Amino acid sequence: MIRRVNRFFRKSIAVVAACLLASLTRANAPAHTEYEVKAAYLYNFGRFIEWPQNSAASQESEFAICVLGHDPFGPALDATISGEKIGGKNVVARRISKAQEAAGCRVIFITPAKGGQMKGILAALGNSGVLTVSDMPMFVDDGGMVQFVMTDERVRFEINLTAARQAGLNLSSELLKVAAKVTQGPVQGE
């Protein structure tokens, strides 16, 4: 009987020690940076969108996530997509300096440095089947498709469903459910 109690006591101590070690490891793990989280979102957006078959990007051999303007991601975007595939295509990151270089992009992150050119950028992309994303204030209100927002120190996103549909993109219901806000504005040209 005493052996059973001692064995139980030793096992209990081992379990408690393992739990404490696990909690300390989690507590000391570095938090993901804002742009690491945004990079993960950019990749995952690609997984939850049905892309038009007739777009220039659909003919490409790679699934390109592009950054237009000064790159705030650093190595986070490349690390996030390394070895990943979407629709059987290797996911790659591209850095571009103007909207005219966006041929072949599936997702394009427009940096705030390009804010003054946003209307021209969105017009140049038109209905090309490219998902436009930014963290600029009022981006979805001004015709962008997905805007990153900070809520309670967490990265969230808002969606302009009308803009996405005009570009021929079909966003899954799972993506719409996790959005902080989904708006449906007037159709362009009305």
HUDA-V451636 format. One record per residue. RES is the residue in one small letter. PSI is psi as a letter, one per 30 degrees, with the letter a starting at -180 (999 if undefined). Layout:
res=RES psi=PSI
res=RES psi=PSI
This chain:
res=m psi=e
res=i psi=e
res=r psi=e
res=r psi=e
res=v psi=e
res=n psi=e
res=r psi=e
res=f psi=e
res=f psi=e
res=r psi=e
res=k psi=e
res=s psi=e
res=i psi=e
res=a psi=e
res=v psi=e
res=v psi=e
res=a psi=e
res=a psi=e
res=c psi=e
res=l psi=e
res=l psi=e
res=a psi=e
res=s psi=e
res=l psi=e
res=t psi=e
res=r psi=e
res=a psi=e
res=n psi=f
res=a psi=k
res=p psi=k
res=a psi=k
res=h psi=k
res=t psi=l
res=e psi=e
res=y psi=f
res=e psi=e
res=v psi=e
res=k psi=e
res=a psi=e
res=a psi=e
res=y psi=e
res=l psi=e
res=y psi=e
res=n psi=f
res=f psi=e
res=g psi=f
res=r psi=f
res=f psi=g
res=i psi=k
res=e psi=k
res=w psi=k
res=p psi=k
res=q psi=f
res=n psi=g
res=s psi=l
res=a psi=e
res=a psi=e
res=s psi=f
res=q psi=f
res=e psi=l
res=s psi=f
res=e psi=l
res=f psi=j
res=a psi=k
res=i psi=j
res=c psi=k
res=v psi=j
res=l psi=j
res=g psi=a
res=h psi=k
res=d psi=j
res=p psi=f
res=f psi=e
res=g psi=b
res=p psi=f
res=a psi=e
res=l psi=e
res=d psi=e
res=a psi=e
res=t psi=e
res=i psi=f
res=s psi=k
res=g psi=g
res=e psi=l
res=k psi=k
res=i psi=k
res=g psi=h
res=g psi=g
res=k psi=k
res=n psi=k
res=v psi=k
res=v psi=l
res=a psi=k
res=r psi=k
res=r psi=k
res=i psi=l
res=s psi=f
res=k psi=l
res=a psi=f
res=q psi=f
res=e psi=g
res=a psi=g
res=a psi=k
res=g psi=f
res=c psi=k
res=r psi=e
res=v psi=k
res=i psi=k
res=f psi=j
res=i psi=j
res=t psi=l
res=p psi=f
res=a psi=f
res=k psi=g
res=g psi=e
res=g psi=f
res=q psi=g
res=m psi=e
res=k psi=e
res=g psi=e
res=i psi=e
res=l psi=e
res=a psi=e
res=a psi=e
res=l psi=e
res=g psi=b
res=n psi=h
res=s psi=g
res=g psi=g
res=v psi=k
res=l psi=j
res=t psi=k
res=v psi=k
res=s psi=l
res=d psi=g
res=m psi=k
res=p psi=k
res=m psi=g
res=f psi=e
res=v psi=e
res=d psi=f
res=d psi=g
res=g psi=f
res=g psi=l
res=m psi=e
res=v psi=k
res=q psi=k
res=f psi=k
res=v psi=l
res=m psi=k
res=t psi=j
res=d psi=h
res=e psi=g
res=r psi=k
res=v psi=k
res=r psi=a
res=f psi=l
res=e psi=l
res=i psi=k
res=n psi=j
res=l psi=e
res=t psi=e
res=a psi=e
res=a psi=e
res=r psi=e
res=q psi=e
res=a psi=g
res=g psi=g
res=l psi=k
res=n psi=j
res=l psi=k
res=s psi=l
res=s psi=e
res=e psi=e
res=l psi=e
res=l psi=e
res=k psi=e
res=v psi=f
res=a psi=k
res=a psi=e
res=k psi=k
res=v psi=k
res=t psi=l
res=q psi=j
res=g psi=a
res=p psi=k
res=v psi=k
res=q psi=k
res=g psi=f
res=e psi=999
